Structure formats: C-alpha cells, structure tokens
Amino acid sequence: MFDGDDDTSSSKIIRSIGNLVFNDDDIIQRIIDYGFVSSMDARLLTAGVGLESDIIWCFSNILGSLRPICVHAIYDRTDLWEYLIRNCYSYEVHIRRESIFCVINICTFVQGEIQKELYQTFFGKMIIEILDGFTIEENAAMAQAVQGILTHCIDEMKRNN
C-alpha cells in the first residue's frame, strides 16, 4: 500500500483514508479488516515527522469510532498505545497534539476506573505541562489540545449528570 519510504505519497494515502474514516464506523471496520492499522503501525518505524503526525491523526479518527472492535484494533496493541502515550509529551507540536486527541478519544470510549485513572493521572499532569512548556510558542496547536481536553471533560460531566 505504501510506496517504500516515500513519505509524501504515504501522507496522501493516510490523509485520504483519515478523511474517509472520520465518523464512519463502517469504513473504519473495513480498513481495519484490510489490515490498514497494521500497515500504519509498521510504517511508523520509517516515517518522517510529517508522516508520523498524519498517521497519528488517522489513528485518532479511527479511535473516534463507537464500535468497540474498531477502538480495540488500536488500544489493544500495547506497543502502539504506549507509543501514543509517549508522544503526548513529544516536542514535535503536531505529533503531540494528535497523540493527545488519540487519548481523548480513548477516554470517550472507556468507562469506569480506567477513565477515572486517565483523567486523574494523565490529563491533570498533561494540562499543567502544556500550559507550562508550550504557551510561549506562537503555534496554537497546544492551546487547541488543551481546549480539546477541557471540552471532552465538560462533555463527560454533562453526560454523567
């Protein structure tokens, strides 16, 4: 599916599929069945920063699925999940932002103690670090990430009350 190490062509494929899967569980299921998640996971090994960001963005769109099997196609890959968590602290702004949105989408999906733990141990620390380390940048990406985290938390509170 990917043409060797050509990041430009690979990014076009990833962006096209990421747009297709946005809010469409049927398409998400099909691309998972075709092995696309495995292909993207493998492609991360040789991806440059731009392609890496695009792949994580596409994962975020897949993680927006309401079907457990679709979400678990990424969440159950321990190495991939840990990679996404690590990248929430990346100094590459777009990689960091997209990784944070992956975690936000997982938090929307999981419930109970797992969700509570993510909120308490992950997002509190994340917001402080984002505000402390990234507010001096002119790039609005981190402010958008904080906005996404807070919007998610507000929506969850409204849904639970």
Backbone hydrogen bonds in HBPLUS format (Angstrom, degrees):
<---DONOR---> <-ACCEPTOR-->    atom                        ^
c    i                          cat <-CA-CA->   ^        H-A-AA   ^      H-
h    n   atom  resd res      DA  || num        DHA   H-A  angle D-A-AA Bond
n    s   type  num  typ     dist DA aas  dist angle  dist       angle   num
A0004-GLY N   A0002-PHE O   3.15 MM   2  5.86 123.6  2.49 106.2  90.9     1
A0006-ASP N   A0003-ASP O   3.10 MM   3  5.83 164.0  2.13 140.2 145.2     2
A0010-SER N   A0006-ASP O   3.05 MM   4  6.21 165.0  2.07 153.1 157.9     3
A0011-SER N   A0007-ASP O   2.78 MM   4  5.84 153.5  1.85 144.8 151.5     4
A0012-LYS N   A0008-THR O   3.19 MM   4  6.47 153.3  2.26 143.6 150.0     5
A0013-ILE N   A0009-SER O   3.12 MM   4  6.46 155.7  2.18 150.3 156.3     6
A0014-ILE N   A0010-SER O   2.90 MM   4  6.16 169.9  1.91 156.1 158.7     7
A0015-ARG N   A0011-SER O   2.80 MM   4  5.92 168.8  1.81 154.7 157.9     8
A0016-SER N   A0012-LYS O   3.02 MM   4  6.07 156.4  2.08 141.4 148.1     9
A0017-ILE N   A0013-ILE O   2.95 MM   4  6.20 167.5  1.97 156.9 160.1    10
A0018-GLY N   A0014-ILE O   2.75 MM   4  5.86 158.8  1.79 151.9 159.2    11
A0019-ASN N   A0015-ARG O   2.98 MM   4  6.12 150.0  2.07 142.0 148.8    12
A0020-LEU N   A0016-SER O   3.04 MM   4  6.32 149.6  2.14 141.9 150.7    13
A0021-VAL N   A0017-ILE O   2.91 MM   4  6.15 156.3  1.97 157.5 162.4    14
A0024-ASP N   A0021-VAL O   3.06 MM   3  5.22 159.9  2.11 132.0 125.7    15
A0028-ILE N   A0024-ASP O   3.01 MM   4  6.32 162.2  2.04 153.3 159.1    16
A0029-GLN N   A0025-ASP O   2.90 MM   4  6.03 163.0  1.93 146.3 150.4    17
A0030-ARG N   A0026-ASP O   3.12 MM   4  6.37 155.7  2.18 141.9 148.2    18
A0031-ILE N   A0027-ILE O   2.95 MM   4  6.25 165.6  1.98 159.9 162.3    19
A0032-ILE N   A0028-ILE O   3.01 MM   4  6.21 154.1  2.08 151.9 159.4    20
A0033-ASP N   A0029-GLN O   2.90 MM   4  6.11 160.7  1.94 148.5 154.2    21
A0034-TYR N   A0030-ARG O   2.93 MM   4  6.19 140.8  2.09 144.4 155.2    22
A0036-PHE N   A0031-ILE O   2.94 MM   5  5.41 158.7  1.98 169.3 162.4    23
A0035-GLY N   A0032-ILE O   2.94 MM   3  5.17 159.1  1.99 109.5 115.8    24
A0039-SER N   A0035-GLY O   3.03 MM   4  6.31 155.1  2.09 149.0 156.6    25
A0040-MET N   A0036-PHE O   2.87 MM   4  6.12 159.5  1.91 153.3 158.2    26
A0041-ASP N   A0037-VAL O   2.88 MM   4  6.04 161.3  1.92 149.8 155.5    27
A0042-ALA N   A0038-SER O   2.97 MM   4  6.15 160.6  2.01 147.9 152.6    28
A0043-ARG N   A0039-SER O   2.92 MM   4  6.07 150.0  2.01 142.6 151.6    29
A0044-LEU N   A0040-MET O   3.09 MM   4  6.32 133.4  2.32 145.0 155.2    30
A0045-LEU N   A0042-ALA O   3.22 MM   3  5.89 155.0  2.29 114.4 120.1    31
A0046-THR N   A0043-ARG O   3.18 MM   3  5.84 149.7  2.27 117.0 123.1    32
A0052-GLU N   A0048-GLY O   2.86 MM   4  5.96 161.8  1.89 158.9 165.1    33
A0053-SER N   A0049-VAL O   2.98 MM   4  6.15 159.1  2.02 149.4 154.0    34
A0054-ASP N   A0050-GLY O   3.07 MM   4  6.36 153.5  2.14 142.9 150.3    35
A0055-ILE N   A0051-LEU O   2.84 MM   4  6.12 157.0  1.90 156.6 162.4    36
A0056-ILE N   A0052-GLU O   3.01 MM   4  6.27 164.4  2.04 152.1 156.0    37
A0057-TRP N   A0053-SER O   2.91 MM   4  6.11 153.9  1.98 145.7 153.5    38
A0058-CYS N   A0054-ASP O   2.94 MM   4  6.19 153.9  2.01 145.4 152.1    39
A0059-PHE N   A0055-ILE O   2.88 MM   4  6.22 155.4  1.94 150.0 157.2    40
A0060-SER N   A0056-ILE O   2.93 MM   4  6.20 152.4  2.00 146.5 153.9    41
A0061-ASN N   A0057-TRP O   3.08 MM   4  6.48 149.7  2.18 145.2 152.8    42
A0062-ILE N   A0058-CYS O   2.99 MM   4  6.35 152.9  2.06 149.1 156.8    43
A0063-LEU N   A0059-PHE O   2.78 MM   4  6.05 157.3  1.84 153.7 160.5    44
A0064-GLY N   A0061-ASN O   3.23 MM   3  5.16 150.2  2.33  95.3 104.2    45
A0065-SER N   A0062-ILE O   3.05 MM   3  5.73 157.0  2.10 122.3 124.7    46
A0070-CYS N   A0067-ARG O   3.03 MM   3  5.42 128.6  2.31 108.7 121.6    47
A0071-VAL N   A0067-ARG O   3.20 MM   4  6.57 163.8  2.23 159.8 163.9    48
A0072-HIS N   A0068-PRO O   2.84 MM   4  5.97 167.3  1.85 160.7 164.8    49
A0073-ALA N   A0070-CYS O   3.22 MM   3  5.26 141.3  2.38  96.0 106.9    50
A0074-ILE N   A0071-VAL O   3.11 MM   3  5.83 157.3  2.16 117.2 123.0    51
A0075-TYR N   A0071-VAL O   2.95 MM   4  6.08 170.7  1.96 158.6 155.8    52
A0076-ASP N   A0072-HIS O   3.05 MM   4  5.10 158.1  2.10 121.5 127.6    53
A0077-ARG N   A0074-ILE O   3.06 MM   3  5.50 157.3  2.11 114.1 121.3    54
A0080-LEU N   A0077-ARG O   2.95 MM   3  5.29 114.9  2.38 107.5 123.6    55
A0081-TRP N   A0077-ARG O   2.83 MM   4  6.06 166.7  1.85 165.8 170.4    56
A0082-GLU N   A0078-THR O   2.90 MM   4  6.06 166.3  1.92 154.8 158.4    57
A0083-TYR N   A0079-ASP O   2.94 MM   4  6.05 147.7  2.05 138.3 147.7    58
A0084-LEU N   A0080-LEU O   2.93 MM   4  6.24 155.7  1.99 151.4 157.1    59
A0085-ILE N   A0081-TRP O   2.98 MM   4  6.30 158.0  2.03 150.1 156.2    60
A0086-ARG N   A0082-GLU O   2.89 MM   4  6.11 166.9  1.91 151.4 154.8    61
A0087-ASN N   A0083-TYR O   2.97 MM   4  6.17 154.2  2.04 146.3 153.5    62
A0088-CYS N   A0085-ILE O   3.06 MM   3  5.31 152.6  2.13 105.8 114.4    63
A0089-TYR N   A0086-ARG O   3.07 MM   3  5.83 162.4  2.10 118.4 123.4    64
A0090-SER N   A0087-ASN O   3.12 MM   3  4.70 168.8  2.14 102.1 103.1    65
A0096-ARG N   A0092-GLU O   2.92 MM   4  6.11 164.5  1.94 162.9 168.2    66
A0097-ARG N   A0093-VAL O   2.90 MM   4  6.11 166.9  1.92 152.2 155.7    67
A0098-GLU N   A0094-HIS O   3.01 MM   4  6.08 171.1  2.02 146.5 149.3    68
A0099-SER N   A0095-ILE O   2.98 MM   4  6.05 154.6  2.05 146.0 153.3    69
A0100-ILE N   A0096-ARG O   2.96 MM   4  6.19 156.2  2.02 152.3 158.7    70
A0101-PHE N   A0097-ARG O   3.04 MM   4  6.40 153.8  2.11 148.7 155.8    71
A0102-CYS N   A0098-GLU O   3.03 MM   4  6.34 139.7  2.20 139.3 150.2    72
A0102-CYS N   A0099-SER O   3.11 MM   3  5.00 122.9  2.45  91.6 106.4    73
A0103-VAL N   A0099-SER O   3.10 MM   4  6.49 156.4  2.16 149.6 154.6    74
A0104-ILE N   A0100-ILE O   2.87 MM   4  6.20 156.4  1.93 150.7 158.1    75
A0105-ASN N   A0101-PHE O   2.98 MM   4  6.13 158.7  2.03 142.6 147.6    76
A0106-ILE N   A0102-CYS O   3.00 MM   4  6.33 148.1  2.10 144.6 153.8    77
A0107-CYS N   A0103-VAL O   2.89 MM   4  6.17 156.7  1.94 150.8 157.2    78
A0108-THR N   A0104-ILE O   3.01 MM   4  6.35 138.2  2.19 143.7 155.2    79
A0109-PHE N   A0105-ASN O   3.23 MM   4  6.44 139.8  2.40 135.2 145.1    80
A0109-PHE N   A0106-ILE O   2.93 MM   3  5.02 124.9  2.25  97.4 112.5    81
A0110-VAL N   A0106-ILE O   2.83 MM   4  6.10 167.9  1.84 169.4 170.3    82
A0116-LYS N   A0112-GLY O   2.97 MM   4  6.23 163.7  2.00 153.7 159.1    83
A0117-GLU N   A0113-GLU O   2.84 MM   4  5.94 161.1  1.87 149.1 153.8    84
A0118-LEU N   A0114-ILE O   3.00 MM   4  6.24 159.9  2.04 147.9 153.4    85
A0119-TYR N   A0115-GLN O   2.93 MM   4  6.20 160.1  1.97 153.1 158.6    86
A0120-GLN N   A0116-LYS O   2.93 MM   4  6.14 169.8  1.94 154.5 156.9    87
A0121-THR N   A0117-GLU O   2.85 MM   4  5.76 165.6  1.87 153.1 157.4    88
A0122-PHE N   A0118-LEU O   2.99 MM   4  5.04 140.4  2.15 122.6 133.9    89
A0123-PHE N   A0118-LEU O   3.14 MM   5  6.60 155.7  2.20 156.4 163.9    90
A0126-MET N   A0122-PHE O   2.84 MM   4  5.92 154.9  1.91 149.6 158.1    91
A0127-ILE N   A0123-PHE O   2.85 MM   4  5.93 165.6  1.87 153.2 154.9    92
A0128-ILE N   A0124-GLY O   3.24 MM   4  6.46 167.3  2.26 148.4 151.7    93
A0129-GLU N   A0125-LYS O   2.96 MM   4  6.18 165.4  1.99 153.7 157.8    94
A0130-ILE N   A0126-MET O   2.84 MM   4  6.00 158.0  1.89 152.7 159.1    95
A0131-LEU N   A0127-ILE O   2.94 MM   4  6.08 170.9  1.95 153.4 156.1    96
A0132-ASP N   A0128-ILE O   2.86 MM   4  5.93 150.2  1.94 145.6 154.8    97
A0133-GLY N   A0129-GLU O   2.84 MM   4  5.75 165.4  1.86 147.0 151.0    98
A0134-PHE N   A0130-ILE O   2.91 MM   4  5.28 152.1  1.99 142.4 147.5    99
A0137-GLU N   A0134-PHE O   3.32 MM   3  5.63 159.5  2.36 105.8 111.8   100
A0144-GLN N   A0140-ALA O   2.95 MM   4  6.22 151.8  2.03 154.7 163.4   101
A0145-ALA N   A0141-ALA O   2.98 MM   4  6.30 142.1  2.13 138.9 149.7   102
A0146-VAL N   A0142-MET O   2.96 MM   4  6.29 160.8  2.00 153.0 156.3   103
A0147-GLN N   A0143-ALA O   2.93 MM   4  6.13 159.7  1.97 144.8 151.1   104
A0148-GLY N   A0144-GLN O   2.85 MM   4  6.06 151.7  1.93 142.8 150.6   105
A0149-ILE N   A0145-ALA O   2.93 MM   4  6.24 156.0  1.98 151.1 157.1   106
A0150-LEU N   A0146-VAL O   2.93 MM   4  6.17 173.1  1.93 159.6 160.7   107
A0151-THR N   A0147-GLN O   2.84 MM   4  5.92 159.8  1.88 150.2 156.5   108
A0152-HIS N   A0148-GLY O   2.96 MM   4  6.04 158.2  2.01 143.2 149.3   109
A0153-CYS N   A0149-ILE O   2.99 MM   4  6.28 163.3  2.02 152.5 156.7   110
A0154-ILE N   A0150-LEU O   2.92 MM   4  6.12 161.6  1.96 151.1 156.0   111
A0155-ASP N   A0151-THR O   2.92 MM   4  6.09 163.0  1.94 151.4 156.1   112
A0156-GLU N   A0152-HIS O   2.93 MM   4  6.18 156.1  1.98 152.2 158.8   113
A0157-MET N   A0153-CYS O   2.96 MM   4  6.20 156.5  2.02 147.7 154.0   114
A0158-LYS N   A0154-ILE O   2.97 MM   4  6.23 159.7  2.01 152.2 157.4   115
A0159-ARG N   A0155-ASP O   2.94 MM   4  6.13 155.5  2.00 145.6 152.6   116
A0160-ASN N   A0156-GLU O   2.96 MM   4  6.10 146.9  2.07 146.2 154.6   117
A0161-ASN N   A0157-MET O   3.09 MM   4  6.13 120.9  2.46 140.1 153.2   118
